[in-house]
Amino acid sequence: MSTTENGPVPTTDPAATANTPTVEGAPAARTGGAEVLPPRDVPLGGPRAMTVRRTLPQRERTLIGAWCFVDHYGPDDVATTGGMDVAPHPHIGLQTVSWLFSGEIEHRDSLGVHAFVRPGELNLMTAGQGIAHSETSTAATTVLHGVQLWVALPDAHRHTARDFHHHVPSPVPLPGGGEARVFLGTLAGDTSPVPTFTPLLGAELTLPAGATTTLDVDPAFEHGLLVDQGDVLFADTPLHSADLGHLPPGRTTLTVTNTSAAPARLVLLGGPPFGEDIVMWWNFIGRTGEEIVQARLDWEKGTRFGEVQGYPGDRLPAPELPNVALKARGNRH
């Protein structure tokens, strides 16, 4: 997906303003054991924008482990909303993680990959030194619902080669009821085979009404829990639909209770604190503003990122750079 971070971008280009959210939003709140990061609505995808709910990054928190971007969308009736149609756009310095609850998305990239993602399936694309891709919901999609996540690549690997992985995790039972689908890392006795450049955890959890599960986790990890549907207690902290709860490292277990009268669906993310500041603007993650400026110029010149074959339309133009210096951000306050 295409976005803009690191503050508002002053421009009148409609293709750019559709992709220029800021890191502003309601302040995070810590009640009980977890910090609560509320969502904000963001238009996404250029002139054919759809609306997503963004919980990361925020002013108070840039990363959870290496996870640096959490967008949550749907359920959208595509007959009304038009679905997803994100034209070819570039990325550097990150991995994109696509995970669906319903619908189907067609992916094309400049590595030559043409793939689909469906509910319960992982698409992970590594941008490294530069990649371009497009994402469109298919004609078979009636309801589109899922998450789009980004992972920041550590400095030692952020210029790595383009790559792509597809994985279909099997459901595994959770203590106390429910199940998990582990798409990255290890949880509940299951390990994803998909390689990552820093230790990560990514899993969909479903809990029956009233169920409580306690999960063994790595104490070196911080964790985020995104609520797709339902109301839950996360370390005794109430979370509601579209909230993201955060817990710092140090815990060997996580306890989640579904307080709803219906099943709850959640996305659990984790990893050790990233420890590096990043510059995050539009679809780029770098370490300096100059690096971002060069990446934008390379996209506009048609170099570095390659071509996306098969998309029936033009690529997205880069928005104008802001009139202020791009600053590195991290969680070290």
N, C-alpha and C positions, 0 to 999 in steps of 0.2 A: 504494500500500500504506500501511498504517497502522503507526505505531511510536511509541516514546517514547525520547528521548535526554536527555542532561544529568543523568544519575544516576537512582537508583531512585526510584520514586514510591510512598510508603507508602499502601496502600489495600487493602481487602478486596473491592472490586468485581471479580468475575471477568472482566467485559468489559474492565476496565482493566488488570488484572494480566497478561492475555494480550498486552498491548502495552506492556510496561514493561521492556525490556532496558536495560542500562547501558552505559557506554563502557568498563567493565572488560574484562579479557581478558589473555591471555598477553602479556608484553612483546614489542614489536617487536625484531627482531634484524637487525643489519647484518653480512652476511658477504659478502666480495668487494665487488662494486660496488653492490648494491642493498640497501635496507632491506626486511626481510620482515615483513609484517603478517599474522599468523595469524588464522584465522577463529574465531568463537565461535557456538555455537548459540543461537538466539533464537526463542521462540514468537511467532507473528504472526497477527493477524487476529481478535482478540476471542474470543468463546466457541467459535468454530469454528477454533481456531488451527492453523496449519501451522508447521512448523519451517523456519527459514532459517539460512544461515551468513553472518554479518555480519563484514566486514573493515574497514569505514569507517562512522562515525568510531571512533577508538580514543583512549586516553589520550594516546599519543605523537603522534597525527596526526589532525587534524580534517578536513582538506581535501587534495585533490590537484587543483590548479587550482581551479575552482569546483565540482568533484565533491565532495559532502559525505556521501554515503551509498551504500554498496554492499552489497546483499543478493543472495545466490546460493542458489538452491533447486533440489532435485531431483537426479537423476531420481526422481520420486515416482509410484508406482502409485496412481492416484486411487481405485481400487476399495478400497485399504487405507487410504489417508490421508484420503480425502474431498476432496482437491483444494483449490482456493482459493475461499474465499467471504468476501470482505472487504466488509462492509456500508458504506453511505455514511458518509464521514468527511471532515473539512475539511483544507485546506492553505493556508498563506500563504507568500510570500517565496521560492518555489522552483519548479523544473520537475521533473516526474517523467518518467523514461525507462524504458519497458518493452521488453524484448528477450527473445525466447524461442528455445530450442533445440528444444523439442518441446512439443506441446499447443496449446491455443487459449484465450485469455482474452477475456471480454466486458467492455467498458468502457462505463460510463454516467457522465455528469457534469452539473453544474448549468449549463453552457453550452448544454446540449441535445444534446451529442454522444453518439451511440450507435455504437460502433465495436468492431472485433475486432482482436486482435494475434495473429499466427501466426509460426512460425519464420522468421527472416530479415527480419522487418518491424519498423519502429520506430513506437511510439506515444509522442509527446512532448506532455505537458500542462503548460501554464503556469498556475500558481496566481495569481501576482501578488498583488493585494490580497485575494483570497479565492475559493476554489472548493471544491466538494464532489464526490466521485466514489465509485463502487463498482467492484470488480473480482471477477469470478467465472470459474472455469474452466468450459468448456462441457461439455455431455453427450457431445460427440464426443471429448473428451480422455481418453486412457487413461494417458499418461505426461506429467506436467507437469515442465518443466525450463527454467530461465531465470535472468535477473537483473532486479532492480529497482534503479534508480539515481536519485539526486537530484542536482540542480544548484542551488547557491545563487545567487539573483539578486543582482546588485550593488545597492548602495544607491540608485543613480540610477534603477533600473528595478524595484525590488521591489514597487512599488504599481501595476505595469502591469495592463492588462486581461487577463481570462481568455483563453486561446487553446489550440488543439489542432492538432497536425500528425501526419500519417501518411505514412510514406515506406518504399519497398521498394528498398533499394540492390542494384545488380547486383554479382556477384562480380568482383573484379579480381585478376590474378595477382600473386604476391609474388616478389621475387628469391630464387632458390634453391629455389623450389617452394612449393606451397600457395597460398592465396588469402585475400583480405580482403573484408569487407563493411563499408563506411564509412558509419555511420549519422549521424555528426556530424563536421564539420570536413573536413580534407584528409589523405589518406595514399595512397601508392603510385599517384599520378597521378589519384586520384578525389576528388571534392568533393561532399559532401552539400548539397542545396539547402535544408535545413531551417535557418532562422535561429536564432541564439543571441545572448544578451546579453553574453557574454564570449567570447573565442576558446576553442574547445573541440576536442578530438579524442575520438571514440568509434568503435571498430571491432571487429568479430569477426575473429579470425585463425584459420585452420586450417593446420597444418603436418604433412606426411607424416612417418612414422617416420624419424628420423635427419637431417631437413632443418634447414638453418640459413638464416635470412633476416636481412639487414641493411637497415633502413628509414631513409630520410632523414626527419628530424623537425626541427621548429622549436626552436632552442636556447633560446628564451625559455620553453619549456614544461617543466614537470615532468611525469613520466609514472608511471602505475600499470599493472601487468599482472596481471590476474586469471586464474588457471588454472582452467578448467572441468574439463578432463580431460587426463591425461598428466603427464609430468615434463619440465621445461624448464630451460635455463640462460638467465637474463636478465641481460645484462652480466656473465656469468661467475658469477652467483649461482644456486644451485639453488632452484627453486620446485616445489612439489608441488600436487596437486589441492586447490583452495579457498584456496591462498595468494594474497596480493596483494603484489607486489613494487613498490617505489617508487624512482624515481630523480629527483634534483633537476635543476633547469635546467642548461644549459650544454653538453649533448650535441647534436651535429648528426646523429648516427646512433644507432640502437638495434639491437643484435644479439640474436636469440633462436634457440636451438637446441633442437629436440625430442630429448630423450635417451631417449624411450620407444620401445618396439617396436611402437607403434600410433600412429595420428594423434593430435595434440594440438589442443585447441580452447581459445582464449584470448580475453579481452576487454581491449583496449588503451584506456586513458583518458589524457587529457592536457589541459593548459592552463597558462597563466602563473599563478604564485602569486597567490592571490585578494587578499591584502592587506587584508582586512577581517575583523574578529572578528564572530562570529555567536552568537546565542542559539538553541539548537536543543532543542526540547522537544515531545514527542508528534509531531504532524504539522506543526509550525509552525517557521519560521525567521524570527527577527527580530533586532533589535539591542539591545533592552532587555527585562528581565523584565516590566516594565509592559505592553509591547506584547503579550507572550505571554499575560499574564493577561487582557487585553482580548479577544484572539482567542478564548480559551477561553470567556469569558463570552458573546461573540457567538454561538458555536456552541450553547451551552446555551440561549440565548434564541431561537434559530432565525432570527437575522438575519445579514446580510452575505454568507453563503455560497451562498444559493440552494437549490433543491430538486433532488434526483436523481429523475427519473421512471423508473418501470419496474422498480425493484429490489423483489423480493418479500419485504420484511421491514423491520424497523426500522433506523434509523441507529445508528451506534456512539455511545455516550455518551462524553464526555470524562472521562479519569481525574482524580482529585484532584491538585491541585498539590502539589509537595513542600513540606516544612516548612523548607526552606532557600532562600535567594535564588538565582534562576536567574542564572548567570554567563555572560558572553560568552567564547567560546573561539576560538582560531585557531592557526596554525602558527608564529607569531612567539614563540619561547621566549627 
